[in-house]
C-alpha cells in the first residue's frame, strides 16, 4: 500500500464491503437499473449523433 500504512487497507476493504452491501440490497437493485437506463440513453444519444455526423459528411470549404 505504499506509504499509506495498514489503515489504508482497512479503509479500502471497509469501503468495498459497504459498497457490496449496498449492491445486494433493494437499493442496489434500483441503483444498478438506474445506471443501466442512463447508459442506454447515453448510448442511443451517441449513436444518433454518430449517424448525424456520418450523413452530414465532411465539411467543405474554409
C-alpha positions in Angstrom: 0.0 0.0 0.0 3.0 2.3 -0.4 3.5 4.9 2.4 -0.2 4.9 3.4 0.2 2.3 6.1 -2.0 -0.6 7.1 -5.0 1.7 7.8 -5.4 2.3 4.1 -6.1 -1.4 3.5 -8.6 -1.4 6.4 -10.4 1.6 5.0 -10.4 0.4 1.4 -11.7 -3.0 2.5 -14.4 -1.4 4.6 -15.4 0.7 1.7 -15.6 -2.2 -0.7 -17.7 -4.2 1.9 -20.1 -1.3 2.3 -20.5 -1.0 -1.5 -21.2 -4.7 -1.6 -23.9 -4.4 1.0 -25.5 -1.6 -0.9 -25.4 -3.5 -4.2 -27.1 -6.6 -2.7 -29.8 -4.6 -1.1 -33.0 -3.5 -2.8 -31.4 0.0 -3.1 -28.6 -1.6 -5.1 -31.0 -3.2 -7.5 -32.6 0.1 -8.1 -29.2 1.8 -8.5 -28.0 -0.8 -11.0 -31.2 -0.5 -13.0 -30.9 3.3 -13.0 -27.3 3.2 -14.2 -28.3 0.8 -16.9 -31.1 3.1 -18.1 -28.7 6.0 -18.1 -26.1 4.1 -20.1 -28.8 3.0 -22.6 -29.9 6.6 -23.1 -26.3 7.8 -23.4 -25.6 5.0 -26.0 -28.6 6.0 -28.0 -27.6 9.6 -28.0 -24.1 8.7 -29.2 -25.5 6.5 -32.0 -27.9 9.2 -33.1 -25.1 11.9 -33.2 -22.8 9.5 -35.0 -25.5 8.9 -37.7 -26.0 12.7 -37.9 -22.3 13.4 -38.5 -22.0 10.4 -40.9 -24.9 11.6 -43.0 -23.8 15.2 -42.9 -20.5 14.3 -44.5 -17.2 16.1 -44.3 -17.2 19.9 -44.2 -16.2 21.6 -47.5 -14.7 25.0 -47.9 -12.9 27.0 -45.4 
